[in-house]
Structures are given as structure tokens and as C-alpha cells.
Amino acid sequence: MRTVFYILTTLSVIGLAFWAYRENYATQGALAETRALRQEIREAHERLTVLRAEWAYLNRPDRLRDLADINFDRLGLLPLRPDQFGHIDQVAYPPAPELEFTDGVDVSNLVDGAAPSGVTQ
């Protein structure tokens, strides 16, 4: 009986060691993947910071004004005037859609306030 117990205990220890070995490598793989993702996120943030700086540089008002002056004839731009703006009451809103009733209820056969069969009140 003791021999069977020793064999089962030994097999259990070997099985648990194998399980711990696999879990250790799975954990190390997950940690490596996490490090790689964090590095990728850092690089993306750096690229985003550079792109924001470039966008701010390209959208400087003096640069845009110079570009508008250089390309004034080609673009056909005109300066804004106050009379170009309208009032809210001049906006033409679309008319409200008309609702169509497809499943009407016939109420002509109501007697003493009772609903016809199949209709709940």
C-alpha cells in the first residue's frame, strides 16, 4: 500500500512540476508580449507628439496667411464681409415628414365603450 502511495505522490510531484514549468514559460511569454506592446505604445506616442508638433508648425497663422496671399488668384479667395452672414430666421429647414398610418384600427363598431375583439384598451 505504501508503494502505491509513494508512486502516486511521485507522479503527482512530477505532474505539478511539469505544470509549474509550463506556467512559468507562459507567464514569461505574456510578460515579453506586454513589454513589446508597451514599447510599441511608447513609439506611437512619440510619433504622435512629432505629428502634433509638425501640425502646429504647418498651421501657423503667418504661414497660412503667406500661402493664401501667394495663391490668392488661383484659389479665388475673397475677404469676408459682414453682409455675407445671414440670420437664423433665414435658414430654410426641411419640412417635417408626414406620417403614414398603415395599420389603422376601425373604431366605428365600438359599442358602449367596449373594444372589438383582438384590441386591448
N, C-alpha and C positions, 0 to 999 in steps of 0.2 A: 504494500500500500504506500509505503514511504517512497519507493522508487517511482511510482506513478506520480505522486505529489511533486517530487524533485524534477521529474521530466516536464510536467505541466508548468511548474514555476520557471524552469529554464526556458521553455518555449515562450512563455509569457514575457519574460525579460527580453528575449531576442526580438519578439514581435514589437514590444514597446520601444526598444532601441531603434528598430527599423522605422517605426512611425515617427519617433523624435528626429531621426536623421532626415527623413523626407520633409517634415515640417520645418526644420531648420533651413534647408535649402529653398523651400517655398517662401519662407519669410525673407531670406536674403534676396531672392529674386524680386519679391514685392518691394523691398526697400530700394533695390537698384532701379526698378521702374519708377518709383516715387522720386528718387534723386534725378533721374533723366527728365521726368515731367517738370520738376521744379526748375531745372536748368533751362528747359525749353520755354517755360513761362517767363523766367528772367530775361531770356533773349528777346522774347516777344515784347516785353515791357520796354526794353532798351530800344528796339526798333520803333515802337510806338512813340517813345519820347523823342527820338530823332525825327520821326514823321511830323509830330506836332510842332517841333521847332522849325522844320522846313516850311510847314504850312503857315506858321506865324510870319516867317521871313518873307514868303511869297505874297502874303496878303497885307503887307504894309500899305497904309493909305497913300504915302508918297509914291511908291512904286506903281500902284494901281492907277493913280492919277496920271503919272507919266505915260503908262501904257494906253490909257484912254485918250490922252492928247495925241500920242503918236498914231493911233488907229482911228482917230475921230472920223475921218472921211470914209474909211472902209466900213466902219460899223454903223454909221449914220445915227450916232447918238445925239440927242438934243438935251439941253439942260431942263430940269424940272421947273414948272411954273405952278403957282398956287391954283390957277384956274383949271389945271388938269385933274384935280381931285374932285370927286363928287360927294354927295351926301348919302346917308344910309337910306333915306326915303326914295332915292333914285335907283336903287338896286332892284332889278326885276327877278323876283323869286319865282320858281316854277309853281304852277297851280297844284293844289292838294289832289292826290289821286282819288278818283271816285271808286267807292267800294261796290263790288258786285255781290249780290246775295245769290248763292247757288242752291242752297238747301233751305228753302223757306218752310215755315210751319203754317199750316192752314188753321186759322183761329175762328173761321166762320161757323164751325159746328160745335162751338163750346156751348154747353147747356148748364146753367146755374153755376157758373164758375168752375165746373169740373173740366179737367184737361182730357183730351181724347186719348185713347189707348196708345201706349208707347211713348207718351210725352210726360215728363215729370214737371212739377211746378217748383 
